[in-house]
Amino acid sequence: MAIRFGTDDFDREVLESEIPVLVDFYADWCGPCKAMAPVIDKLSAEFEGKVKVGKFNVEDDLGIAREYGVSSIPNLKFFKNGEVVDTVIGRITEEDLREKLAGLLIAEERK
C-alpha cells in the first residue's frame, strides 16, 4: 500500500529521503486518479525499500501542489535527492511506470 504523504511530513518523507521517491498527486474526486490507485499500490509493494512510493492529496495543501506545478491530476513526480527529476501527467500504464521506477534505480546505482 502506498504511503500517504501530508503537509506535516512532506519535507521529511520526500525531500529528505535517502532513496528515490514517487509522489502521486491526486484528489479523491478524480476518476483517472482512482484508476491509477491499484497500480500505485502494486508498485509500492514491488519497489519497497528501493523507491518510496506515496500519494499526496492536492486538496489537503494546494500550496505544495502549486509549488511543484501541479495543475492537472493525476500528476506523478519522481524525486531524487530532494529534486524533481521526472514528471508524468495523466494516466500511465503499469509497465511504463515500472520502467520509470527501474530507471530511477539504475541512475541511483551509477552515482
C-alpha positions in Angstrom: 0.0 0.0 0.0 1.3 3.4 -0.9 2.3 5.9 1.8 0.0 8.9 2.4 2.2 12.0 2.4 0.8 15.0 4.2 1.7 18.6 4.7 3.5 17.9 8.0 5.8 15.2 6.7 6.3 16.1 3.0 9.7 17.6 3.5 11.0 14.7 5.7 9.4 11.9 3.7 10.0 13.2 0.2 12.7 16.0 0.1 15.0 14.5 2.7 14.5 10.8 1.7 17.7 8.8 1.2 16.1 6.8 -1.6 14.2 8.0 -4.7 10.5 8.9 -4.2 7.5 8.8 -6.4 4.7 11.1 -5.4 1.2 10.6 -6.9 -0.5 14.0 -6.6 -4.2 13.2 -6.7 -7.7 14.1 -5.5 -10.5 11.8 -4.2 -12.9 13.0 -6.9 -10.5 12.3 -9.8 -11.6 9.3 -11.9 -8.2 8.8 -13.6 -6.5 9.0 -10.2 -8.8 6.3 -8.8 -7.9 4.2 -11.8 -4.2 4.6 -11.1 -4.5 3.8 -7.4 -4.2 0.0 -7.7 -1.1 0.4 -10.0 0.5 2.8 -7.5 -0.2 0.4 -4.6 1.1 -2.6 -6.5 4.3 -0.9 -7.5 4.7 0.5 -4.0 4.9 -3.1 -2.7 7.2 -4.2 -5.6 9.7 -1.4 -5.1 9.5 -1.4 -1.3 12.8 -0.4 0.3 14.2 0.8 -3.1 11.8 3.6 -4.0 9.4 5.2 -1.7 6.0 5.4 -3.4 3.3 7.5 -2.0 0.3 9.7 -2.6 -0.4 13.4 -1.8 -4.0 14.7 -1.9 -3.8 18.1 -3.6 -6.9 19.3 -1.7 -5.0 18.9 1.6 -2.5 21.5 0.7 -2.8 23.5 -2.5 0.4 25.3 -1.7 2.6 22.2 -2.0 0.7 21.3 -5.2 1.4 24.8 -6.7 5.0 24.7 -5.6 5.5 21.7 -7.8 3.5 22.9 -10.7 0.6 20.5 -10.3 -2.2 21.9 -12.3 -3.6 18.6 -13.7 -4.0 15.3 -12.0 -3.0 12.5 -11.8 0.4 14.1 -11.7 3.3 11.8 -10.8 6.5 13.4 -9.7 9.8 11.5 -9.3 12.1 12.9 -6.7 15.8 12.2 -6.2 17.9 14.0 -3.6 15.0 16.4 -2.9 14.7 17.4 -6.6 12.0 16.6 -9.2 13.8 14.5 -11.9 10.8 13.4 -13.9 7.0 14.0 -14.2 4.1 12.1 -15.8 0.8 13.9 -16.2 -2.2 11.8 -16.7 -2.6 8.0 -16.7 0.4 5.8 -17.4 0.5 2.0 -17.9 1.8 -0.2 -15.1 4.6 -1.4 -17.4 5.7 2.2 -18.3 5.6 3.3 -14.7 7.6 0.2 -13.6 10.2 1.1 -16.3 10.4 4.7 -15.0 10.9 3.4 -11.4 13.6 0.9 -12.5 15.3 3.8 -14.4 15.4 5.8 -11.2 17.2 2.9 -9.5 19.7 2.5 -12.4 20.5 6.2 -12.2 20.9 5.8 -8.4 23.3 2.9 -8.7 25.5 4.9 -11.1 26.2 7.5 -8.5 
